[in-house]
Amino acid sequence: MNDKKVEDLWVHLHWLTVLAQHGSYTASAQRLGVSKAAMSQRIAELERAAGVALVQRTTRSVRLTEAGQRLVADTRDPFERIAQSFSSVRDLAEEPSGLVRVTAPVAFARQQLVPRMAGFLRAHPKVRLELDFSDRLSALAVEGFDLAIRHTASPPDTHVAWPICTTRSVLVASRDYLRRHGTPRTPQDLAQHDCLHYPRAQDTPAWHFRAREGRRKAERVTVPVSGPFSANNSEALRDAALAGLGIALVPDFSAQAALQSGKLVEVLTRWESVGSFSPQIYAIRPYASHVPRAVSAFVGWLRDALADGFPTHA
């Protein structure tokens, strides 16, 4: 097979660049929409044609040899330019089309994105959405995502970040809990309450507040908190508050439905939380000279859909 023409190996070379990105035959095959066996066969064919090993296989991972790394370094950029060129040509069509792969935080995706998906897909019938539920910051280009929705105060400088909407943190509790334990009037009162918190790096959990108005507007108050439950998911904290376990500090998009229905009550409304959750939601994308029309359409739709933020009153 050493006499195989180079032009017959374009697909093999592209698959090698994908393997270099993912470091796994299984993940690479999923990205390409092929079987793991087909992926392995193409790489083996490429190695036979090159006459040198390109991949080092172990029981846990796949790594490229020096020769494989050199091939990928020389071919990755041309393949990316080809993909961008094809996307720009395809976007000459009247309607946005193609697959848009989006990763978004679990709570936000479940409560705010999924209920709105039907409206976008009806408006753009040639677009397909693939939604990944994840709270971790993904390496977008490596994992093949077109877009990440992130609740963050500092989007990465290496990416393009489109502001989608503002959000705020709210203190919420059930009416039953407040009947049993009383309603806090000042942040300091929280020290006497069961507080349901998002675990952070510090040893002692603490919430920080600033007065919204009046003479004390510039004043900041820090209150150590404790309670029977903590979780790194705002939806779980909201559900614990609904169960009457205590007072939860969550983003408004997690508490919106429960507040509008009256199942939860907002407390300490004259104070705003500082530093707990970001006040901004972004759509983040790796920098590229061309943005597929389907991606632009999704970002535009998301901005319109969330233009009013997350009102918590019925």
Secondary structure as a PSIPRED ss2 file (coil, helix, strand):
# PSIPRED VFORMAT (PSIPRED V4.0)

   1 M C   1.000  0.000  0.000
   2 N C   1.000  0.000  0.000
   3 D C   1.000  0.000  0.000
   4 K C   1.000  0.000  0.000
   5 K C   1.000  0.000  0.000
   6 V H   0.000  1.000  0.000
   7 E H   0.000  1.000  0.000
   8 D H   0.000  1.000  0.000
   9 L H   0.000  1.000  0.000
  10 W H   0.000  1.000  0.000
  11 V H   0.000  1.000  0.000
  12 H H   0.000  1.000  0.000
  13 L H   0.000  1.000  0.000
  14 H H   0.000  1.000  0.000
  15 W H   0.000  1.000  0.000
  16 L H   0.000  1.000  0.000
  17 T H   0.000  1.000  0.000
  18 V H   0.000  1.000  0.000
  19 L H   0.000  1.000  0.000
  20 A H   0.000  1.000  0.000
  21 Q H   0.000  1.000  0.000
  22 H H   0.000  1.000  0.000
  23 G C   1.000  0.000  0.000
  24 S C   1.000  0.000  0.000
  25 Y H   0.000  1.000  0.000
  26 T H   0.000  1.000  0.000
  27 A H   0.000  1.000  0.000
  28 S H   0.000  1.000  0.000
  29 A H   0.000  1.000  0.000
  30 Q H   0.000  1.000  0.000
  31 R H   0.000  1.000  0.000
  32 L H   0.000  1.000  0.000
  33 G C   1.000  0.000  0.000
  34 V C   1.000  0.000  0.000
  35 S C   1.000  0.000  0.000
  36 K H   0.000  1.000  0.000
  37 A H   0.000  1.000  0.000
  38 A H   0.000  1.000  0.000
  39 M H   0.000  1.000  0.000
  40 S H   0.000  1.000  0.000
  41 Q H   0.000  1.000  0.000
  42 R H   0.000  1.000  0.000
  43 I H   0.000  1.000  0.000
  44 A H   0.000  1.000  0.000
  45 E H   0.000  1.000  0.000
  46 L H   0.000  1.000  0.000
  47 E H   0.000  1.000  0.000
  48 R H   0.000  1.000  0.000
  49 A H   0.000  1.000  0.000
  50 A H   0.000  1.000  0.000
  51 G C   1.000  0.000  0.000
  52 V C   1.000  0.000  0.000
  53 A C   1.000  0.000  0.000
  54 L C   1.000  0.000  0.000
  55 V E   0.000  0.000  1.000
  56 Q E   0.000  0.000  1.000
  57 R E   0.000  0.000  1.000
  58 T C   1.000  0.000  0.000
  59 T C   1.000  0.000  0.000
  60 R C   1.000  0.000  0.000
  61 S C   1.000  0.000  0.000
  62 V E   0.000  0.000  1.000
  63 R E   0.000  0.000  1.000
  64 L E   0.000  0.000  1.000
  65 T C   1.000  0.000  0.000
  66 E H   0.000  1.000  0.000
  67 A H   0.000  1.000  0.000
  68 G H   0.000  1.000  0.000
  69 Q H   0.000  1.000  0.000
  70 R H   0.000  1.000  0.000
  71 L H   0.000  1.000  0.000
  72 V H   0.000  1.000  0.000
  73 A H   0.000  1.000  0.000
  74 D H   0.000  1.000  0.000
  75 T H   0.000  1.000  0.000
  76 R H   0.000  1.000  0.000
  77 D H   0.000  1.000  0.000
  78 P H   0.000  1.000  0.000
  79 F H   0.000  1.000  0.000
  80 E H   0.000  1.000  0.000
  81 R H   0.000  1.000  0.000
  82 I H   0.000  1.000  0.000
  83 A H   0.000  1.000  0.000
  84 Q H   0.000  1.000  0.000
  85 S H   0.000  1.000  0.000
  86 F H   0.000  1.000  0.000
  87 S H   0.000  1.000  0.000
  88 S H   0.000  1.000  0.000
  89 V H   0.000  1.000  0.000
  90 R H   0.000  1.000  0.000
  91 D C   1.000  0.000  0.000
  92 L C   1.000  0.000  0.000
  93 A C   1.000  0.000  0.000
  94 E C   1.000  0.000  0.000
  95 E C   1.000  0.000  0.000
  96 P C   1.000  0.000  0.000
  97 S C   1.000  0.000  0.000
  98 G E   0.000  0.000  1.000
  99 L E   0.000  0.000  1.000
 100 V E   0.000  0.000  1.000
 101 R E   0.000  0.000  1.000
 102 V E   0.000  0.000  1.000
 103 T E   0.000  0.000  1.000
 104 A E   0.000  0.000  1.000
 105 P C   1.000  0.000  0.000
 106 V H   0.000  1.000  0.000
 107 A H   0.000  1.000  0.000
 108 F H   0.000  1.000  0.000
 109 A H   0.000  1.000  0.000
 110 R H   0.000  1.000  0.000
 111 Q H   0.000  1.000  0.000
 112 Q H   0.000  1.000  0.000
 113 L H   0.000  1.000  0.000
 114 V H   0.000  1.000  0.000
 115 P H   0.000  1.000  0.000
 116 R H   0.000  1.000  0.000
 117 M H   0.000  1.000  0.000
 118 A H   0.000  1.000  0.000
 119 G H   0.000  1.000  0.000
 120 F H   0.000  1.000  0.000
 121 L H   0.000  1.000  0.000
 122 R H   0.000  1.000  0.000
 123 A H   0.000  1.000  0.000
 124 H C   1.000  0.000  0.000
 125 P C   1.000  0.000  0.000
 126 K C   1.000  0.000  0.000
 127 V E   0.000  0.000  1.000
 128 R E   0.000  0.000  1.000
 129 L E   0.000  0.000  1.000
 130 E E   0.000  0.000  1.000
 131 L E   0.000  0.000  1.000
 132 D E   0.000  0.000  1.000
 133 F E   0.000  0.000  1.000
 134 S C   1.000  0.000  0.000
 135 D C   1.000  0.000  0.000
 136 R C   1.000  0.000  0.000
 137 L C   1.000  0.000  0.000
 138 S C   1.000  0.000  0.000
 139 A C   1.000  0.000  0.000
 140 L H   0.000  1.000  0.000
 141 A H   0.000  1.000  0.000
 142 V H   0.000  1.000  0.000
 143 E H   0.000  1.000  0.000
 144 G C   1.000  0.000  0.000
 145 F C   1.000  0.000  0.000
 146 D C   1.000  0.000  0.000
 147 L E   0.000  0.000  1.000
 148 A E   0.000  0.000  1.000
 149 I E   0.000  0.000  1.000
 150 R E   0.000  0.000  1.000
 151 H E   0.000  0.000  1.000
 152 T C   1.000  0.000  0.000
 153 A C   1.000  0.000  0.000
 154 S C   1.000  0.000  0.000
 155 P C   1.000  0.000  0.000
 156 P C   1.000  0.000  0.000
 157 D C   1.000  0.000  0.000
 158 T C   1.000  0.000  0.000
 159 H E   0.000  0.000  1.000
 160 V E   0.000  0.000  1.000
 161 A E   0.000  0.000  1.000
 162 W E   0.000  0.000  1.000
 163 P E   0.000  0.000  1.000
 164 I E   0.000  0.000  1.000
 165 C E   0.000  0.000  1.000
 166 T E   0.000  0.000  1.000
 167 T C   1.000  0.000  0.000
 168 R C   1.000  0.000  0.000
 169 S E   0.000  0.000  1.000
 170 V E   0.000  0.000  1.000
 171 L E   0.000  0.000  1.000
 172 V E   0.000  0.000  1.000
 173 A E   0.000  0.000  1.000
 174 S C   1.000  0.000  0.000
 175 R H   0.000  1.000  0.000
 176 D H   0.000  1.000  0.000
 177 Y H   0.000  1.000  0.000
 178 L H   0.000  1.000  0.000
 179 R H   0.000  1.000  0.000
 180 R H   0.000  1.000  0.000
 181 H H   0.000  1.000  0.000
 182 G C   1.000  0.000  0.000
 183 T C   1.000  0.000  0.000
 184 P C   1.000  0.000  0.000
 185 R C   1.000  0.000  0.000
 186 T C   1.000  0.000  0.000
 187 P H   0.000  1.000  0.000
 188 Q H   0.000  1.000  0.000
 189 D H   0.000  1.000  0.000
 190 L H   0.000  1.000  0.000
 191 A H   0.000  1.000  0.000
 192 Q H   0.000  1.000  0.000
 193 H C   1.000  0.000  0.000
 194 D C   1.000  0.000  0.000
 195 C E   0.000  0.000  1.000
 196 L E   0.000  0.000  1.000
 197 H E   0.000  0.000  1.000
 198 Y C   1.000  0.000  0.000
 199 P C   1.000  0.000  0.000
 200 R C   1.000  0.000  0.000
 201 A C   1.000  0.000  0.000
 202 Q C   1.000  0.000  0.000
 203 D C   1.000  0.000  0.000
 204 T C   1.000  0.000  0.000
 205 P C   1.000  0.000  0.000
 206 A E   0.000  0.000  1.000
 207 W E   0.000  0.000  1.000
 208 H E   0.000  0.000  1.000
 209 F E   0.000  0.000  1.000
 210 R E   0.000  0.000  1.000
 211 A E   0.000  0.000  1.000
 212 R C   1.000  0.000  0.000
 213 E C   1.000  0.000  0.000
 214 G C   1.000  0.000  0.000
 215 R C   1.000  0.000  0.000
 216 R C   1.000  0.000  0.000
 217 K C   1.000  0.000  0.000
 218 A C   1.000  0.000  0.000
 219 E C   1.000  0.000  0.000
 220 R E   0.000  0.000  1.000
 221 V E   0.000  0.000  1.000
 222 T E   0.000  0.000  1.000
 223 V E   0.000  0.000  1.000
 224 P E   0.000  0.000  1.000
 225 V C   1.000  0.000  0.000
 226 S C   1.000  0.000  0.000
 227 G C   1.000  0.000  0.000
 228 P C   1.000  0.000  0.000
 229 F C   1.000  0.000  0.000
 230 S E   0.000  0.000  1.000
 231 A C   1.000  0.000  0.000
 232 N C   1.000  0.000  0.000
 233 N C   1.000  0.000  0.000
 234 S H   0.000  1.000  0.000
 235 E H   0.000  1.000  0.000
 236 A H   0.000  1.000  0.000
 237 L H   0.000  1.000  0.000
 238 R H   0.000  1.000  0.000
 239 D H   0.000  1.000  0.000
 240 A H   0.000  1.000  0.000
 241 A H   0.000  1.000  0.000
 242 L H   0.000  1.000  0.000
 243 A C   1.000  0.000  0.000
 244 G C   1.000  0.000  0.000
 245 L C   1.000  0.000  0.000
 246 G C   1.000  0.000  0.000
 247 I E   0.000  0.000  1.000
 248 A E   0.000  0.000  1.000
 249 L E   0.000  0.000  1.000
 250 V E   0.000  0.000  1.000
 251 P E   0.000  0.000  1.000
 252 D H   0.000  1.000  0.000
 253 F H   0.000  1.000  0.000
 254 S H   0.000  1.000  0.000
 255 A H   0.000  1.000  0.000
 256 Q H   0.000  1.000  0.000
 257 A H   0.000  1.000  0.000
 258 A H   0.000  1.000  0.000
 259 L H   0.000  1.000  0.000
 260 Q H   0.000  1.000  0.000
 261 S H   0.000  1.000  0.000
 262 G C   1.000  0.000  0.000
 263 K C   1.000  0.000  0.000
 264 L C   1.000  0.000  0.000
 265 V E   0.000  0.000  1.000
 266 E E   0.000  0.000  1.000
 267 V E   0.000  0.000  1.000
 268 L C   1.000  0.000  0.000
 269 T C   1.000  0.000  0.000
 270 R C   1.000  0.000  0.000
 271 W E   0.000  0.000  1.000
 272 E E   0.000  0.000  1.000
 273 S E   0.000  0.000  1.000
 274 V C   1.000  0.000  0.000
 275 G C   1.000  0.000  0.000
 276 S C   1.000  0.000  0.000
 277 F C   1.000  0.000  0.000
 278 S C   1.000  0.000  0.000
 279 P C   1.000  0.000  0.000
 280 Q E   0.000  0.000  1.000
 281 I E   0.000  0.000  1.000
 282 Y E   0.000  0.000  1.000
 283 A E   0.000  0.000  1.000
 284 I E   0.000  0.000  1.000
 285 R E   0.000  0.000  1.000
 286 P E   0.000  0.000  1.000
 287 Y C   1.000  0.000  0.000
 288 A C   1.000  0.000  0.000
 289 S C   1.000  0.000  0.000
 290 H C   1.000  0.000  0.000
 291 V C   1.000  0.000  0.000
 292 P C   1.000  0.000  0.000
 293 R H   0.000  1.000  0.000
 294 A H   0.000  1.000  0.000
 295 V H   0.000  1.000  0.000
 296 S H   0.000  1.000  0.000
 297 A H   0.000  1.000  0.000
 298 F H   0.000  1.000  0.000
 299 V H   0.000  1.000  0.000
 300 G H   0.000  1.000  0.000
 301 W H   0.000  1.000  0.000
 302 L H   0.000  1.000  0.000
 303 R H   0.000  1.000  0.000
 304 D H   0.000  1.000  0.000
 305 A H   0.000  1.000  0.000
 306 L C   1.000  0.000  0.000
 307 A C   1.000  0.000  0.000
 308 D C   1.000  0.000  0.000
 309 G C   1.000  0.000  0.000
 310 F C   1.000  0.000  0.000
 311 P C   1.000  0.000  0.000
 312 T C   1.000  0.000  0.000
 313 H C   1.000  0.000  0.000
 314 A C   1.000  0.000  0.000
